[in-house]
Amino acid sequence: MAETSCPHDYPHRVEVRRITSQDPAAVAMLSEFVDQAERAHGHPLISDNVRLVLRDSSGDDVSAVLAVADQEHLGCAIACPANGSTVVEVLAPHDHSLGPPTELVARLIEEISQCGRATSESLVWWCRGHEPWADAVATRLGLVEHRRLLQMRVRLSTDRIANYRTFSVPTRSFQPGIDDAGWLALNNRAFADHGEQGNWSPSDLRRRLAAPWFDASGFLLHPAEGAPYAFCWTKVHPADSHDPALGEIYVIAVDPDHAGQGLGRALTCAGLVHLAECGIDIGMLHVDASNTAAVSLYQSLGMVVHHVDRAFLVPQRVVPSHT
Ligand SMILES: CC(C)(COP(=O)(O)OP(=O)(O)OC[C@H]1O[C@@H](n2cnc3c(N)ncnc32)[C@H](O)[C@@H]1OP(=O)(O)O)[C@@H](O)C(=O)NCCC(=O)NCCS
């Protein structure tokens, strides 16, 4: 684990340590720090993708910086490869009775932007809706907003489910080991231009099939026989201290050759019906604000925006203006 000293005090002297997959003990410590922060917060603080990459000891995809002061871990920035870019997420647990640790977050982003992996391609900082430092950090570092991601939700009431059933089409469950290659090709075709969902490798799929939450019965493929050309992959999030159990439309797509024929609506409805049958009351999904086809489809099914995550482009080797 390389150490770089940090010249700024927040409030006391801080060391920023670089962590890569070459140091599994440091990655495990980072993972434990994330777990502890999430347990204390009672809610996920990093994305599923970053969590899975962090815990996959066979990969070499982790590049992170960890801020430490007096042996106390203050926060971290974790970078993972995405489709043609590197995605960064920052975790900075703080005392909510005080102001947000803007300077620390800015420093972590500056440090991660100087790590090897991050400088090879564009670096995108995803800032989650509940993080109070987004604007101050973006202003301080001169970051440009790049994308907005909507989290949309809907109550799966009896009436709605009855309506969704009228659109639903026959599906079958994904079969691990049999459908992997066909599904990857379909996913990568449908999401060719997407920042995180496109260009998935077999490892990206393998990590998810091995995740504790994976349930093949909620991974629906259409048609019910033969090679799939549309799918809806659902994921159940157990209740936590902030939210009731949520049933997520985790990934949904229709092969471009079959778009515009009602399959997107049918598969979304099939997924929501499946989640309701699992006893879930609230359906949820994430969608790019710019994906007008998908947003209007979800609105027509009664979904409303719950919160907005934002992505900022981080120039390589950011020079912050500490004031
Ligand atoms: C989004 C997607 C699933 C829609 O599937 P589809 O089969 O083409 O959509 P449908 O034919 O079922 O249309 C359903 C609704 O979507 C909206 N829609 C579909 N295509 C649209 C377009 N080109 N422009 C605007 N709205 C559109 C409309 O509201 C439509 O309802 P309507 O037919 O009553 O007007 C599909 O385009 C897709 O797979 N896109 C790439 C992957 C993706 O973005 N997935 C969603 C990630 S959250």
The ligand as an SDF file (V2000), in Angstrom:
LIG
                    3D

 48 50  0  0  0  0  0  0  0  0999 V2000
  -36.1720    1.0560  -23.3970 C   0  0  0  0  0  0  0  0  0  0  0  0
  -36.5950   -0.2240  -24.0870 C   0  0  0  0  0  0  0  0  0  0  0  0
  -36.5560   -1.3880  -23.0760 C   0  0  0  0  0  0  0  0  0  0  0  0
  -38.0220   -0.0480  -24.6190 C   0  0  0  0  0  0  0  0  0  0  0  0
  -38.3980   -1.2750  -25.2280 O   0  0  0  0  0  0  0  0  0  0  0  0
  -39.3320   -1.2970  -26.5410 P   0  0  0  0  0  0  0  0  0  0  0  0
  -39.7460   -2.6960  -26.7580 O   0  0  0  0  0  0  0  0  0  0  0  0
  -38.6370   -0.6140  -27.6450 O   0  0  0  0  0  0  0  0  0  0  0  0
  -40.5520   -0.3730  -26.0510 O   0  0  0  0  0  0  0  0  0  0  0  0
  -42.1060   -0.6400  -26.2990 P   0  0  0  0  0  0  0  0  0  0  0  0
  -42.3480   -0.9420  -27.7400 O   0  0  0  0  0  0  0  0  0  0  0  0
  -42.5910   -1.6310  -25.3160 O   0  0  0  0  0  0  0  0  0  0  0  0
  -42.7040    0.7860  -25.9710 O   0  0  0  0  0  0  0  0  0  0  0  0
  -43.1360    1.0890  -24.6680 C   0  0  0  0  0  0  0  0  0  0  0  0
  -43.1100    2.5720  -24.4350 C   0  0  0  0  0  0  0  0  0  0  0  0
  -41.7730    3.0420  -24.4460 O   0  0  0  0  0  0  0  0  0  0  0  0
  -41.7670    4.3740  -24.9440 C   0  0  0  0  0  0  0  0  0  0  0  0
  -40.9520    4.3840  -26.1490 N   0  0  0  0  0  0  0  0  0  0  0  0
  -40.4950    3.3130  -26.8270 C   0  0  0  0  0  0  0  0  0  0  0  0
  -39.7170    3.7400  -27.8530 N   0  0  0  0  0  0  0  0  0  0  0  0
  -39.7060    5.0740  -27.8010 C   0  0  0  0  0  0  0  0  0  0  0  0
  -39.0660    6.0870  -28.5520 C   0  0  0  0  0  0  0  0  0  0  0  0
  -38.2790    5.7880  -29.6000 N   0  0  0  0  0  0  0  0  0  0  0  0
  -39.2200    7.3720  -28.1610 N   0  0  0  0  0  0  0  0  0  0  0  0
  -40.0040    7.6940  -27.1020 C   0  0  0  0  0  0  0  0  0  0  0  0
  -40.6500    6.7650  -26.3570 N   0  0  0  0  0  0  0  0  0  0  0  0
  -40.4990    5.4890  -26.7020 C   0  0  0  0  0  0  0  0  0  0  0  0
  -43.1840    4.7430  -25.2370 C   0  0  0  0  0  0  0  0  0  0  0  0
  -43.7260    5.3200  -24.0480 O   0  0  0  0  0  0  0  0  0  0  0  0
  -43.8120    3.4040  -25.4680 C   0  0  0  0  0  0  0  0  0  0  0  0
  -45.1760    3.4120  -25.1880 O   0  0  0  0  0  0  0  0  0  0  0  0
  -46.2420    3.6140  -26.4080 P   0  0  0  0  0  0  0  0  0  0  0  0
  -45.9150    2.5540  -27.4110 O   0  0  0  0  0  0  0  0  0  0  0  0
  -47.5570    3.4160  -25.7390 O   0  0  0  0  0  0  0  0  0  0  0  0
  -45.9900    4.9790  -26.9220 O   0  0  0  0  0  0  0  0  0  0  0  0
  -35.6700   -0.5460  -25.3070 C   0  0  0  0  0  0  0  0  0  0  0  0
  -35.6370    0.5690  -26.1420 O   0  0  0  0  0  0  0  0  0  0  0  0
  -34.2570   -0.9260  -24.9540 C   0  0  0  0  0  0  0  0  0  0  0  0
  -33.9550   -2.0850  -24.7060 O   0  0  0  0  0  0  0  0  0  0  0  0
  -33.3450    0.0680  -24.9190 N   0  0  0  0  0  0  0  0  0  0  0  0
  -31.9200   -0.2100  -24.6610 C   0  0  0  0  0  0  0  0  0  0  0  0
  -31.6910   -0.6880  -23.2560 C   0  0  0  0  0  0  0  0  0  0  0  0
  -32.3030    0.2740  -22.2520 C   0  0  0  0  0  0  0  0  0  0  0  0
  -32.1750    1.4850  -22.3680 O   0  0  0  0  0  0  0  0  0  0  0  0
  -32.9370   -0.2850  -21.2170 N   0  0  0  0  0  0  0  0  0  0  0  0
  -33.5550    0.4840  -20.1680 C   0  0  0  0  0  0  0  0  0  0  0  0
  -32.5550    0.8160  -19.1300 C   0  0  0  0  0  0  0  0  0  0  0  0
  -33.3170    1.5430  -17.7020 S   0  0  0  0  0  0  0  0  0  0  0  0
  1  2  1  0
  2  3  1  0
  2  4  1  0
  2 36  1  0
  4  5  1  0
  5  6  1  0
  6  7  2  0
  6  8  1  0
  6  9  1  0
  9 10  1  0
 10 11  2  0
 10 12  1  0
 10 13  1  0
 13 14  1  0
 14 15  1  0
 15 16  1  0
 15 30  1  0
 16 17  1  0
 17 18  1  0
 17 28  1  0
 18 19  1  0
 18 27  1  0
 19 20  2  0
 20 21  1  0
 21 22  1  0
 21 27  2  0
 22 23  1  0
 22 24  2  0
 24 25  1  0
 25 26  2  0
 26 27  1  0
 28 29  1  0
 28 30  1  0
 30 31  1  0
 31 32  1  0
 32 33  2  0
 32 34  1  0
 32 35  1  0
 36 37  1  0
 36 38  1  0
 38 39  2  0
 38 40  1  0
 40 41  1  0
 41 42  1  0
 42 43  1  0
 43 44  2  0
 43 45  1  0
 45 46  1  0
 46 47  1  0
 47 48  1  0
M  END
$$$$
